[in-house]
Amino acid sequence: MIHIDSLTLKAFLNENSHIFTNAYVQKVKQPSRKELLLVLRNYGKSFRFYINIDAFYYHIAFLSLEDIEKRQIETPKQALMFCMLLRKYIENSKIIKINQPSHERIVELFFETTNDNFKTERLVLAIELMGKHSNIILYNFDTKMILGSIHNVGKEKSQYREVFGNLPYIYPNKKEKIDICKISFENFFEKISVSQIPIKNFLNENFYDITNDFATKLLSSFEYFKQDCEKDVQNLFLKLLDCINLKQINPSCDENYKTFSIFGFCNKKFSSVNEMLNNYYEFYVLENKFNSLKQKITTNLNKETKKLETNILNARIELNDTKKSDKYKQYADLLMMNLYNLKDTKNQKEVVLEDFNTNEKIKIKLDETLNTIDNANRYYKKYNKLKKSKEFLNERLNFLNNKLEKIKETNHYVNIASSVYDLEQIWETMESETKTKNKHTEKKNKDKKINIETKDINGHILFIGKNDKQNDYILSKLSTSNDFWFHIKDAPSAHIIVKNSNKLENLPNDVVFKVAKLLKNISFGEKASKVSIIYTFRKYVNKGTSKGLAFVTYSNEKEIVVD
């Protein structure tokens, strides 16, 4: 990925300056320590100005409600300190001006507000988009004193610039370069002619607003380019001037979201700079959330798997020990059967008796303090104890193995998850199986809408479930008895419900094949080898609870094998 540069920022502000100017701040929200959301009111409409200062995907954009929902931006109930500061100073205030210092990745919002003494006060919100040094700082325009920042910066973090309340606001240090708009072509050509480094590096190191990425894209737009050819360098110079002055804005990014350009150097076009920035960075925000949550879930599942495997091993060892129970019963039975043939076993350490079934001589150790009957009862007690233990251990092993199978199933759902939403539902299900959640969280998760992926195959509507919650939902809420249910045979997989509004006795063969193919690709990927898929009417599918929400039994199924 690439990062927002000064030219892209300039293009964004030019495009949206009319929204900022004379807008009132309706609400200030701070979803996290790296995000800020200002709801602005202008032209009778609300605009949601989003600021993200994450070191990897710092950016700004106007977001729709759909964008906010997609990015899952939520405001905490307890406002963070910087949010409370901004609410005090700029909520309901008016933006009188917006500014970008020359060649900087800084946006300045100038506010006019009334202080506690009912005097007009001018404040500035400085949004600094500078990688790991990104920050949002509120300061007084007249005194230049900082009122607060989203990140305080002390000497331990920066020896060049501290950012704290009651310190003067100063711009970050920047390397001195040349403004290409202020030099002649002759001067430009002369500098290039004597340069010993690649031209893209030369441009980046010597001129403002020209990043390596921008220089690379611009140079690649030339069919031929010779550094020592005056005509080629002149064409480059003119193109650079057009770009620096934002003569032709054509927002775009590539199909894989590896890069973007406001000058149309990529193949995927957008109608505005804002749309480009929103789409490009949204991809990385969601990708990061997806990867982080996936890692979190996988780590927990691996931890639980190791714990279960240890418990299963220990249970098996204990179960193996219970094999002695039959021996104890044999000892007890032999003692009782020979009760009248034996002398009192008190003061005896052992006795040898013949097994009537095998004629085998059996040596039995005795408790010297007990008589024959009491010794027999002692062995019966040991037998009964181990027998009960055996029953318990068998039940425990069954329980532990079921849990392990459930984890394997959940791991499969994690692997086929295609969105943050899918993973969040898996995580919520895992949390619900613990006793650490409070009532508020439980209610929140219970009330949360379940979104289901749908597809249309030859006019047949499909509902696709990729985790326990979704599977349970399509079975419980979205299907009727005459609908068709699809699942991988003898393996965890997604569930698919095919609506059967016409109450067909059989699905057309081509539909069955396409649904089966889709299920296989979702569950195992396109490159998977042959997979057996079963399907039946929904009425023949029964939900269970022993393995989770979507544990089912089924009957009257048909089978199809797909590559």
C-alpha positions as CSV (number, residue, x, y, z in Angstrom):
1,M,0.0,0.0,0.0
2,I,1.0,3.6,-0.4
3,H,0.2,6.6,1.8
4,I,-1.6,9.9,1.3
5,D,0.7,12.6,0.1
6,S,0.6,16.4,0.1
7,L,-0.8,16.6,-3.5
8,T,-3.6,14.1,-2.7
9,L,-4.4,16.0,0.4
10,K,-4.5,19.2,-1.5
11,A,-6.8,17.7,-4.1
12,F,-9.2,16.4,-1.4
13,L,-9.3,19.8,0.3
14,N,-10.0,21.6,-3.0
15,E,-12.8,19.2,-3.8
16,N,-14.4,19.6,-0.4
17,S,-13.5,23.1,0.8
18,H,-17.2,24.2,0.3
19,I,-18.3,21.6,2.8
20,F,-15.9,22.8,5.5
21,T,-16.3,26.5,5.1
22,N,-19.1,27.9,7.3
23,A,-20.0,24.5,8.6
24,Y,-21.0,24.0,12.2
25,V,-19.7,21.1,14.3
26,Q,-22.8,19.2,15.3
27,K,-21.2,16.3,17.1
28,V,-17.7,15.2,18.1
29,K,-17.1,11.4,18.4
30,Q,-13.9,9.5,19.1
31,P,-14.3,5.8,18.3
32,S,-10.7,5.0,19.4
33,R,-7.4,6.5,20.2
34,K,-6.6,6.7,16.5
35,E,-9.9,7.8,15.1
36,L,-12.0,11.0,15.2
37,L,-15.4,11.7,13.7
38,L,-16.7,15.2,13.3
39,V,-20.3,15.5,12.2
40,L,-20.6,18.8,10.3
41,R,-23.7,20.7,9.3
42,N,-23.8,22.8,6.1
43,Y,-26.3,23.4,3.3
44,G,-29.0,21.8,5.4
45,K,-27.2,18.5,5.4
46,S,-25.0,16.5,7.8
47,F,-21.5,15.5,6.7
48,R,-19.4,12.9,8.6
49,F,-15.7,13.9,8.5
50,Y,-13.6,10.9,9.5
51,I,-9.9,11.2,10.6
52,N,-7.7,8.1,11.0
53,I,-4.1,8.6,12.3
54,D,-3.1,4.9,12.4
55,A,0.6,4.6,11.4
56,F,-0.2,2.3,8.6
57,Y,-3.3,3.7,7.0
58,Y,-3.6,7.3,8.2
59,H,-6.1,9.2,6.0
60,I,-9.2,11.5,6.0
61,A,-12.5,11.1,4.2
62,F,-16.2,12.0,4.3
63,L,-18.1,8.8,5.1
64,S,-21.8,7.9,4.6
65,L,-23.8,6.0,7.2
66,E,-23.2,2.8,5.1
67,D,-19.5,3.4,5.2
68,I,-19.5,3.8,9.0
69,E,-21.5,0.6,9.3
70,K,-19.2,-1.2,6.9
71,R,-16.1,-0.1,8.8
72,Q,-17.9,-0.9,12.1
73,I,-17.1,2.5,13.6
74,E,-18.7,2.6,17.0
75,T,-18.5,5.3,19.7
76,P,-17.7,4.1,23.2
77,K,-20.2,4.9,25.9
78,Q,-17.5,6.6,28.0
79,A,-16.0,9.4,25.9
80,L,-12.2,9.6,25.8
81,M,-10.4,12.6,27.2
82,F,-9.5,14.3,23.9
83,C,-13.1,13.8,22.7
84,M,-14.4,15.6,25.9
85,L,-11.9,18.4,25.2
86,L,-13.1,18.9,21.7
87,R,-16.7,18.8,22.8
88,K,-16.0,21.5,25.2
89,Y,-14.2,23.8,22.7
90,I,-15.5,23.2,19.2
91,E,-18.8,21.4,19.4
92,N,-21.5,23.8,18.0
93,S,-18.7,26.1,16.7
94,K,-18.3,27.4,13.2
95,I,-15.5,26.5,10.8
96,I,-14.4,29.8,9.2
97,K,-11.5,28.6,7.2
98,I,-9.6,25.5,6.1
99,N,-5.9,25.5,5.2
100,Q,-3.0,23.2,4.2
101,P,0.4,24.6,4.9
102,S,2.6,24.6,1.8
103,H,3.9,21.1,0.8
104,E,2.7,19.6,4.1
105,R,0.5,16.7,5.0
106,I,-1.4,18.9,7.5
107,V,-5.0,20.0,7.5
108,E,-5.9,23.0,9.6
109,L,-9.5,23.7,10.5
110,F,-10.0,27.2,11.9
111,F,-12.9,27.7,14.3
112,E,-14.7,30.7,15.7
113,T,-16.2,30.0,19.1
114,T,-17.3,31.8,22.3
115,N,-15.3,31.1,25.5
116,D,-16.6,31.0,29.1
117,N,-16.2,34.8,29.3
118,F,-18.5,35.2,26.3
119,K,-15.7,36.4,24.2
120,T,-15.0,35.3,20.6
121,E,-12.1,32.9,20.5
122,R,-10.2,31.5,17.5
123,L,-9.1,27.9,17.6
124,V,-7.3,25.6,15.2
125,L,-7.6,21.9,14.9
126,A,-4.4,20.7,13.2
127,I,-4.6,17.2,11.6
128,E,-1.1,15.9,10.9
129,L,-1.0,12.9,8.6
130,M,2.6,11.8,9.0
131,G,2.9,8.0,9.5
132,K,3.8,7.0,13.1
133,H,4.1,10.7,13.9
134,S,0.4,11.4,13.0
135,N,-1.5,13.5,15.5
136,I,-4.5,15.7,16.0
137,I,-3.8,18.9,18.0
138,L,-6.1,21.7,19.2
139,Y,-4.5,25.0,19.8
140,N,-5.4,28.7,20.3
141,F,-4.8,30.7,17.1
142,D,-3.9,33.9,18.8
143,T,-1.6,32.6,21.6
144,K,-0.4,29.5,19.6
145,M,-0.7,27.6,22.9
146,I,-1.8,23.9,22.7
147,L,-5.1,23.1,24.4
148,G,-4.7,19.3,23.9
149,S,-3.8,16.5,21.5
150,I,-5.0,13.0,20.8
151,H,-1.4,11.9,21.5
152,N,0.9,13.7,23.9
153,V,4.6,13.7,22.7
154,G,7.3,14.0,25.3
155,K,11.1,14.2,25.0
156,E,11.3,10.5,25.4
157,K,9.4,10.2,22.0
158,S,10.8,13.2,20.2
159,Q,13.8,15.3,20.9
160,Y,12.8,17.8,18.2
161,R,9.2,18.6,19.0
162,E,7.1,18.1,22.2
163,V,3.3,18.2,22.0
164,F,1.6,18.9,25.3
165,G,-1.1,21.2,26.7
166,N,0.2,24.7,27.5
167,L,3.1,24.3,25.1
168,P,3.4,26.5,21.9
169,Y,2.3,24.8,18.7
170,I,5.0,24.6,16.1
171,Y,5.0,22.9,12.7
172,P,7.0,19.6,12.4
173,N,10.4,19.9,10.9
174,K,10.7,19.4,7.2
175,K,13.5,18.9,4.8
176,E,14.3,21.9,2.7
177,K,13.5,21.2,-1.0
178,I,12.8,23.1,-4.2
179,D,9.3,24.3,-5.2
180,I,9.3,23.2,-8.9
181,C,6.8,25.9,-9.7
182,K,9.3,28.5,-8.8
183,I,12.2,27.5,-11.1
184,S,12.7,27.7,-14.8
185,F,13.0,24.8,-17.2
186,E,16.6,25.6,-17.9
187,N,17.4,25.4,-14.2
188,F,15.5,22.1,-13.9
189,F,17.3,20.6,-17.0
190,E,20.6,21.7,-15.7
191,K,20.1,20.0,-12.3
192,I,18.9,16.7,-14.0
193,S,21.9,16.8,-16.4
194,V,24.4,16.7,-13.6
195,S,22.6,14.2,-11.4
196,Q,24.2,10.8,-10.9
197,I,21.2,9.1,-9.4
198,P,18.0,7.6,-11.0
199,I,15.7,10.4,-12.0
200,K,12.8,9.2,-9.8
201,N,15.1,9.4,-6.7
202,F,16.4,12.8,-7.9
203,L,12.9,14.2,-8.1
204,N,11.9,12.9,-4.7
205,E,15.0,14.0,-2.9
206,N,15.1,17.6,-4.4
207,F,11.5,18.8,-5.0
208,Y,8.5,19.3,-2.8
209,D,5.3,17.2,-3.3
210,I,7.0,14.5,-5.4
211,T,7.1,11.1,-3.8
212,N,8.9,8.1,-5.2
213,D,5.6,6.5,-6.0
214,F,4.3,9.6,-7.9
215,A,7.6,9.9,-9.8
216,T,7.6,6.2,-10.7
217,K,4.0,6.4,-12.0
218,L,4.7,9.6,-13.9
219,L,7.8,8.3,-15.6
220,S,6.1,5.1,-16.6
221,S,3.5,7.1,-18.5
222,F,6.2,8.0,-21.0
223,E,6.6,5.5,-23.8
224,Y,10.3,6.6,-24.1
225,F,12.3,8.8,-21.7
226,K,15.9,9.8,-21.9
227,Q,17.4,11.7,-19.1
228,D,19.8,13.5,-21.4
229,C,17.2,14.4,-24.0
230,E,16.1,18.0,-23.6
231,K,12.7,17.4,-25.2
232,D,11.9,14.4,-23.0
233,V,12.9,16.4,-19.9
234,Q,10.8,19.4,-21.0
235,N,7.8,17.1,-21.4
236,L,8.4,15.8,-18.0
237,F,8.8,19.3,-16.6
238,L,5.5,20.4,-18.1
239,K,3.7,17.3,-16.8
240,L,5.1,17.9,-13.4
241,L,3.8,21.4,-13.4
242,D,0.3,20.3,-14.5
243,C,0.3,17.7,-11.7
244,I,1.6,20.0,-9.0
245,N,-1.0,22.6,-10.0
246,L,-3.7,19.9,-10.1
247,K,-4.7,20.7,-13.7
248,Q,-6.2,17.2,-14.4
249,I,-7.6,15.3,-11.5
250,N,-8.6,11.7,-12.3
251,P,-8.9,9.7,-9.1
252,S,-8.1,6.0,-9.5
253,C,-6.6,2.9,-7.9
254,D,-5.6,-0.5,-9.1
255,E,-7.9,-3.5,-8.9
256,N,-6.0,-5.1,-6.0
257,Y,-5.8,-1.8,-4.0
258,K,-2.0,-1.9,-4.0
259,T,-1.8,1.8,-5.0
260,F,-3.9,4.8,-6.0
261,S,-3.4,8.0,-8.0
262,I,-5.3,11.3,-8.4
263,F,-3.8,11.6,-11.9
264,G,-5.4,8.5,-13.4
265,F,-2.4,6.3,-13.5
266,C,-4.4,3.3,-12.3
267,N,-7.2,1.4,-14.0
268,K,-10.1,1.6,-11.5
269,K,-11.7,5.0,-11.8
270,F,-13.6,7.0,-9.1
271,S,-15.9,10.0,-9.4
272,S,-14.1,11.9,-6.6
273,V,-10.9,12.0,-4.6
274,N,-13.0,11.3,-1.5
275,E,-14.5,8.2,-3.0
276,M,-11.0,7.0,-4.0
277,L,-9.6,7.6,-0.5
278,N,-12.6,6.1,1.2
279,N,-12.5,2.9,-0.9
280,Y,-8.7,2.5,-0.9
281,Y,-8.2,2.9,2.9
282,E,-11.4,1.1,3.8
283,F,-9.9,-2.0,2.1
284,Y,-6.9,-1.9,4.5
285,V,-8.9,-0.9,7.6
286,L,-11.1,-3.9,7.1
287,E,-8.2,-6.2,6.1
288,N,-6.4,-5.2,9.3
289,K,-9.5,-5.8,11.4
290,F,-10.0,-9.1,9.6
291,N,-6.5,-10.3,10.1
292,S,-6.3,-9.1,13.8
293,L,-9.6,-10.8,14.7
294,K,-8.7,-14.0,12.8
295,Q,-5.4,-14.1,14.7
296,K,-7.2,-13.5,18.0
297,I,-9.7,-16.3,17.3
298,T,-7.1,-18.7,16.0
299,T,-4.9,-18.1,19.1
300,N,-7.8,-18.9,21.4
301,L,-8.8,-22.0,19.5
302,N,-5.2,-23.3,19.4
303,K,-4.9,-22.7,23.2
304,E,-8.2,-24.5,23.8
305,T,-7.2,-27.3,21.5
306,K,-3.9,-28.0,23.4
307,K,-5.8,-27.9,26.7
308,L,-8.4,-30.4,25.4
309,E,-5.8,-32.7,23.9
310,T,-4.0,-32.8,27.3
311,N,-7.3,-33.5,29.1
312,I,-8.2,-36.2,26.6
313,L,-4.8,-37.9,27.1
314,N,-5.1,-37.8,30.9
315,A,-8.7,-39.2,30.7
316,R,-7.5,-42.0,28.5
317,I,-4.7,-42.9,31.0
318,E,-7.2,-42.9,33.8
319,L,-9.6,-45.0,31.8
320,N,-6.9,-47.5,31.1
321,D,-6.3,-47.8,34.9
322,T,-10.0,-48.7,35.3
323,K,-9.3,-52.0,33.6
324,K,-8.2,-53.3,37.0
325,S,-11.9,-53.2,38.1
326,D,-12.6,-56.6,36.6
327,K,-9.7,-58.0,38.4
328,Y,-11.0,-56.6,41.7
329,K,-14.4,-58.2,41.1
330,Q,-12.8,-61.5,40.4
331,Y,-10.9,-61.4,43.7
332,A,-14.1,-60.5,45.6
333,D,-16.1,-63.3,43.9
334,L,-13.4,-65.9,44.6
335,L,-13.2,-64.9,48.2
336,M,-17.0,-65.2,48.6
337,M,-17.3,-68.5,46.7
338,N,-14.6,-70.0,48.9
339,L,-16.0,-68.5,52.1
340,Y,-16.6,-71.8,53.8
341,N,-13.4,-73.5,52.5
342,L,-11.2,-70.8,53.9
343,K,-10.0,-70.2,57.4
344,D,-10.5,-66.7,58.7
345,T,-8.1,-64.5,56.6
346,K,-7.1,-62.4,59.5
347,N,-3.4,-62.2,60.0
348,Q,-2.9,-63.5,56.4
349,K,-1.1,-61.4,53.8
350,E,-2.3,-63.3,50.8
351,V,-4.3,-66.4,49.6
352,V,-4.1,-68.5,46.5
353,L,-7.5,-69.6,45.1
354,E,-8.6,-71.5,41.9
355,D,-10.7,-69.8,39.3
356,F,-13.5,-72.3,38.6
357,N,-13.9,-71.2,35.0
358,T,-10.2,-71.3,34.0
359,N,-8.8,-73.6,36.7
360,E,-6.1,-70.9,37.0
361,K,-4.4,-70.3,40.3
362,I,-5.1,-66.7,41.4
363,K,-3.0,-65.0,44.1
364,I,-5.0,-62.5,46.1
365,K,-3.4,-59.9,48.4
366,L,-5.3,-59.4,51.7
367,D,-5.6,-56.9,54.5
368,E,-4.3,-58.7,57.6
369,T,-6.6,-56.8,59.9
370,L,-9.8,-57.9,58.0
371,N,-11.7,-61.2,57.9
372,T,-12.6,-63.0,54.7
373,I,-16.0,-61.2,54.1
374,D,-14.5,-57.8,54.9
375,N,-11.6,-58.5,52.4
376,A,-14.1,-59.5,49.8
377,N,-16.2,-56.3,50.5
378,R,-13.0,-54.2,50.2
379,Y,-12.4,-55.5,46.7
380,Y,-16.1,-55.0,45.8
381,K,-15.8,-51.4,46.9
382,K,-12.7,-50.9,44.7
383,Y,-14.5,-52.6,41.8
384,N,-17.6,-50.4,42.2
385,K,-15.5,-47.2,42.6
386,L,-13.6,-48.0,39.4
387,K,-16.7,-48.9,37.6
388,K,-18.3,-45.6,38.4
389,S,-15.1,-43.9,37.4
390,K,-15.1,-45.8,34.2
391,E,-18.6,-44.6,33.3
392,F,-17.6,-41.0,34.3
393,L,-14.4,-41.1,32.2
394,N,-16.2,-42.5,29.2
395,E,-18.8,-39.7,29.4
396,R,-16.0,-37.2,29.9
397,L,-14.0,-38.5,27.0
398,N,-17.1,-38.3,24.8
399,F,-17.7,-34.7,26.0
400,L,-14.0,-33.7,25.4
401,N,-13.9,-35.3,22.0
402,N,-17.2,-33.5,21.0
403,K,-15.6,-30.2,22.2
404,L,-12.5,-30.9,20.1
405,E,-14.6,-31.7,17.1
406,K,-16.5,-28.4,17.7
407,I,-13.2,-26.5,17.7
408,K,-12.2,-28.2,14.4
409,E,-15.5,-27.1,13.0
410,T,-15.0,-23.5,14.3
411,N,-11.5,-23.5,12.8
412,H,-13.1,-24.5,9.5
413,Y,-15.6,-21.6,9.8
414,V,-12.6,-19.2,10.5
415,N,-10.9,-20.4,7.4
416,I,-13.9,-19.9,5.1
417,A,-14.8,-16.5,6.7
418,S,-14.8,-13.7,4.1
419,S,-15.5,-10.7,6.2
420,V,-15.0,-9.1,9.6
421,Y,-18.7,-9.6,10.2
422,D,-18.3,-13.4,9.7
423,L,-15.4,-13.5,12.2
424,E,-17.2,-11.3,14.8
425,Q,-20.1,-13.7,14.8
426,I,-17.7,-16.6,15.4
427,W,-16.1,-14.7,18.2
428,E,-19.5,-13.8,19.8
429,T,-20.4,-17.5,19.7
430,M,-17.1,-18.4,21.4
431,E,-17.7,-15.7,24.0
432,S,-21.2,-16.8,24.7
433,E,-19.9,-20.3,25.6
434,T,-17.8,-18.7,28.4
435,K,-19.1,-17.1,31.6
436,T,-17.1,-13.9,31.3
437,K,-19.7,-11.8,29.5
438,N,-21.8,-9.3,31.3
439,K,-25.5,-8.8,30.7
440,H,-25.0,-5.8,28.6
441,T,-22.8,-7.6,26.1
442,E,-25.1,-10.5,26.0
443,K,-28.1,-8.3,25.2
444,K,-26.0,-6.4,22.6
445,N,-25.0,-9.5,20.8
446,K,-28.5,-11.0,21.1
447,D,-30.1,-7.9,19.5
448,K,-27.5,-7.6,16.7
449,K,-28.8,-8.2,13.3
450,I,-27.5,-11.3,11.4
451,N,-26.6,-10.5,7.8
452,I,-26.8,-13.5,5.5
453,E,-25.0,-13.8,2.1
454,T,-27.5,-14.5,-0.7
455,K,-27.1,-15.7,-4.3
456,D,-29.4,-16.4,-7.2
457,I,-28.9,-19.5,-9.3
458,N,-31.2,-19.9,-12.3
459,G,-34.0,-18.0,-10.4
460,H,-33.5,-20.0,-7.1
461,I,-32.6,-17.9,-4.1
462,L,-29.8,-19.2,-1.9
463,F,-29.1,-18.4,1.8
464,I,-25.5,-19.2,2.8
465,G,-24.4,-19.8,6.4
466,K,-20.7,-19.6,7.2
467,N,-20.7,-20.0,11.0
468,D,-22.9,-21.4,13.8
469,K,-25.0,-18.3,14.1
470,Q,-25.6,-17.9,10.4
471,N,-26.3,-21.6,10.0
472,D,-28.8,-21.6,12.9
473,Y,-30.5,-18.5,11.5
474,I,-31.0,-19.8,8.0
475,L,-32.3,-23.1,9.4
476,S,-34.6,-21.5,12.0
477,K,-35.8,-18.2,10.4
478,L,-35.2,-18.3,6.6
479,S,-36.3,-21.8,5.6
480,T,-39.5,-23.8,5.3
481,S,-40.0,-27.5,5.2
482,N,-40.0,-27.7,1.4
483,D,-36.8,-25.8,0.9
484,F,-33.6,-27.7,0.1
485,W,-30.6,-28.0,2.5
486,F,-27.0,-28.6,1.3
487,H,-23.9,-29.7,3.3
488,I,-20.6,-31.4,2.8
489,K,-20.8,-35.1,3.6
490,D,-19.0,-36.1,6.9
491,A,-17.1,-32.8,7.3
492,P,-17.7,-29.3,8.7
493,S,-18.8,-26.9,6.0
494,A,-21.0,-24.0,5.2
495,H,-24.8,-24.6,5.1
496,I,-26.8,-23.6,2.1
497,I,-30.6,-23.3,1.9
498,V,-32.2,-23.2,-1.5
499,K,-35.6,-21.7,-1.5
500,N,-38.3,-23.8,-3.1
501,S,-41.2,-21.4,-3.5
502,N,-42.7,-23.5,-6.3
503,K,-42.6,-26.6,-4.1
504,L,-40.6,-28.7,-6.6
505,E,-40.3,-32.4,-5.9
506,N,-36.7,-32.2,-7.2
507,L,-34.3,-29.5,-8.0
508,P,-33.1,-29.3,-11.6
509,N,-29.9,-31.2,-12.0
510,D,-28.0,-28.1,-13.3
511,V,-29.1,-26.2,-10.2
512,V,-28.0,-29.1,-7.9
513,F,-24.6,-29.1,-9.5
514,K,-24.1,-25.4,-9.3
515,V,-25.1,-25.2,-5.7
516,A,-22.9,-28.2,-4.8
517,K,-20.0,-26.6,-6.7
518,L,-20.6,-23.3,-4.8
519,L,-20.7,-25.1,-1.5
520,K,-17.5,-26.9,-2.3
521,N,-15.7,-23.7,-3.3
522,I,-16.9,-21.9,-0.2
523,S,-15.9,-24.7,2.1
524,F,-12.7,-26.0,0.6
525,G,-11.7,-23.6,-2.2
526,E,-11.8,-24.0,-6.0
527,K,-8.6,-26.1,-6.1
528,A,-9.9,-28.8,-3.8
529,S,-10.2,-32.4,-5.2
530,K,-13.5,-34.3,-5.4
531,V,-16.0,-33.6,-2.6
532,S,-19.2,-35.4,-1.7
533,I,-22.1,-33.2,-1.0
534,I,-25.4,-34.3,0.5
535,Y,-28.8,-32.5,0.1
536,T,-32.3,-33.1,1.3
537,F,-35.5,-31.3,2.1
538,R,-35.3,-29.0,5.1
539,K,-38.1,-31.0,6.8
540,Y,-35.7,-33.9,7.1
541,V,-33.0,-31.8,8.9
542,N,-33.2,-31.7,12.7
543,K,-31.3,-29.3,14.9
544,G,-29.4,-30.5,17.9
545,T,-27.5,-28.7,20.7
546,S,-24.7,-31.0,21.7
547,K,-22.2,-29.6,19.3
548,G,-23.4,-26.0,19.0
549,L,-26.1,-24.0,17.4
550,A,-26.1,-25.6,14.1
551,F,-25.4,-29.3,14.9
552,V,-27.9,-31.2,12.8
553,T,-29.0,-34.7,12.0
554,Y,-30.6,-35.5,8.6
555,S,-32.3,-38.3,6.6
556,N,-33.5,-39.1,3.1
557,E,-30.5,-37.3,1.7
558,K,-29.1,-37.5,-1.8
559,E,-25.5,-37.3,-2.7
560,I,-23.5,-35.6,-5.5
561,V,-19.7,-35.6,-6.1
562,V,-18.1,-32.4,-7.5
563,D,-14.6,-31.6,-8.6
